[in-house]
Amino acid sequence: MKTLGIMSSGNIEKFRAIIEHFKTSEDVKIICISDNLKSDIFNINKTDNLDTKYISPENALQYFTNTNFNLVAINDYKSKLDTNIYSFAKFINLHPSLLPAFRGENALYRAFESGVKVSGVTIHTLTGTPDTEKILAQYPVLISNLTHFDEFQKMTDNLTDMIYPIVIEKTLDNKLFDFQDLIDRSHSCSGSCSNHCSKCRG
């Protein structure tokens, strides 16, 4: 069985699409990791293939040294990680902009305030050395003159829910993500799936 870690400082919405995507998988165990004890992820019902873990920043290196992960996917994790951690597992991160634009914190707000008409999300590897990190997928979000920030944020969240689980699945299988995967997912959907695909959104 493959072990997938999901790291976020946010609430369960940061985990939900990934959990739903893999909930019927018999060969992927998920450990939801947070540095925020107030996250409602700790209220989720645990199963044989789903667990939760609070990790303080001080104990993160020891935890990853002693735990075997096939992949760790990060989304909005606030604590800074020791760069030595990246040698113990393959890490990927979701960043709410089209890198290299708007690196760093508050990227979503900074992109919107800048007046750009195209932003989006980037999924990339984390190695602790930016020069060696690779972009796995990027997808744009268009911003019109009438778009409010909350609308832009919702569009970005919807895009994250759609694309991140599929990139994780491909990475776990040592395959490259292809945008045809999104099309195939939409065509195979019955219109009521939990994978947040374009067909379900109408």
N, C-alpha and C positions, 0 to 999 in steps of 0.2 A: 504494500500500500504506500502511495506517495503522501508526503506530509506537506501541506500548504499552510504557511503562516500569513495572516493578514494583520497589518499594523495600522492603527489609526488612533488619534486622540479624540476623535469625534464620537457621535452617538451611533446607534445601530444602523442608521441610514448609510453610513460609510461602508458597512459590511454587507448589507442586505442583498444586493444584486449578485455578489459573488457567492454568498451562502445559497441563494436560490438556484443559481446556475449549477452548483455541484451537489445539491441535496439528494439527488437520485444516484450519484456516482458511488460505486462500490469500491473504487480503488484510490479515492482521495480523502484523506483526513484533514480537516481544517482546524487550526488553532487561531482564534481571534485574540490578538494581543493589543493591549492599550496601556498607556502611561497615565490614564485618567481614571481614578477610582470611581468617579461620578458617572462614567459612561454607562448607558443603559444596556450595553452589550452584555454586561454581567448578569442581566436578568433573563437572558435568552435560555430556552430549554436546551440542555446539553444532550447529546446523543453519542453513540459509539464513534461517529465520524465528525463530531463537532465538540470543541472544547473552548474555554476562554482562559485567558491568563493576564493578570496584572504584572507588568514589569516596570520597576522603577528605573530611571536612567542609570543609577549607580550599579544596578544588578544586570543590566542588559548584556554586557559582554560575557559575563559568566553564564548566563542563560543560553546564549547562542553557542557558546563553546561546548556546552554539555547536551545540546538538543540537535538532532539531525533533521534538517529541513531540505526538501527538494527545491523549494522556492519560497521566498518571502515577498509579498506584495504590499507596498506601502501606499497609503492614501491619507494625506493630511495628518501626518504624525509630527507632533510639535517638538519633542525632545531631540536633542542632538545625539547622534549615534557615534560611538567610537569607531574610527575607520578600520580597526582590526576586526570588527564584527563581520565585515564583508568577505573575509576569507573563509568563513565557516558555512556559508550558504550562498546561493544565487539570489540577489535582491533586485527587484524592479520597483520603480516609483511612478506614480501618476502626478504630473504637474499641470496645473490649469492654465497653460498658455502654450503657444507654439514656440517652443525653444528653438533658437537661443534667445528669443524675445522674452522679456519680463521674468528673468531668473529671480530666485529668492522668494521671500515671503510676500503675502498679499498680492500675488500675481493677478488674480482675477480682478480685484478692484483697480489695480494699477493699469491693467490693460483697458478697462472700461473708461477710466478717467483720462487716459491718454488720447482718446478719440479714434483709436484704430477701428476699422470696419470689419476686420477679420481677426479673430482670436481662435481659441480652441483648446485641445488637450494634447499632451505629449506623454507617452509611456516610454520609459528609458531604463536601461540597466543602471545599477548603483555599484560602484567599485571603490569609492573613497578617493578616486583620482579622476576628476572630470574629463581629462583628456582621453581617458580610456573608456568612457561610458558611451553606449550606443543607443540610438533611438530605435525603438521597436515598432512604434506606430505613432502617427499624428493624424488628427482629424480636425477640420475647421468648424468654427461657429461664426455665422455672419451677424453683424451688429448694424442695424439700420439706425437712421436718425431718430426714429420713434421708439427704439428699444429702451426700456427702463432697466436699471441694474438688476432688480429681482428677476426680471424675465431672462436676462442674460445668464444669471446664475442658475436658473432652472434649466435652461437649454444646455448649459455645461454639465450640470448634474445628470440630466437625462442621457447625454452623450457618454459620460463616464460609466453609467449603469449598463449601457449597451455594449461598449467596446472593451472595457477592462476585463470582464470575465472571460471573453473569448481569447484575448491576448494571453491571459494567465493559462488557460487551457492549452493553447498552442505551445507556450513556453515549457509547461510541464511535460509535454510530449516531445520536447526538443525539435519543434517545428517552427518555421517562420510564419508570422501572422500575415495574411493576405486579405485585402478588402473584399475579395470574393467570399470569404468566410462570413462576412456580414450579410451578403446577398443570399447565400445558401441558408443561413439561419432564418432570414425573413421568409423565404420560399417554403421552408419546412414547417413553419409555425401554423398552428391551427387557429390563431387569432385570440387565444386565451392563455398563452404560456406565461411563465414567470421570468422570462429572460429579457424583458424590457426591449424587445425588438421593434423594428419600425412598423411591422404589420399590426402588432398589438397596440401601438400608439395611435393607429388610425391615420 
